[in-house]
Amino acid sequence: MIWADSHWVGLAINLDLGLVEVLDPFPTLNSDRKVARNMAPVIKSLPYLVKKVANYEPTQFRGLAPFAWSRLGGLYINSRGGLCGHVAVEFLEMHAHGDPAPHLSGLTDSIIDAIRKQYTLEIYKTIVLPADYSRCMMSKMILRCLT
């Protein structure tokens, strides 16, 4: 989720508990009051979304009460700024895998730099190279047609 068009956070949503965990790579940037204001539309609309699209058992449905939210503490703090999107995605991946080593709190600037480089390589491999290959193939086809 992006807050104020400038700060990315991860949201881990637990439907059974009705809880949204905020994975914030720069928690000192926003006070709890600002976080509550940013989270209000999400926690109020989630029960309606669950009711509309989820296949739930009547005994499992929590009703239309807003979800609760909490910030997970003890996470890596991205004090350098500018990389919150990458860090938020990494938080979500690690959280989804049960927080394996080096753990959300054990990340360092050098690990984040390595992750960012890996993302860059993956984007290049999946987007730039295929686009360049397609352009190359199109140029060869045009040349064949002209000769």
Buried (B, 14 or more C-beta within 10 A) or exposed (E): BEBEEEBBBBBBBEBEEBBBBBBBBBBEBBEEEEBEEBBEEBBEEBBEEBEEEEEEEEEEEBEEEBBEBEBBEEBBBBEEEEBBBBBBBBBBEBBEEEBEEEEBEEBEEEEBEEBBEEBEEEEEEEEEEEEEEEEEEEEEEEEEEEE
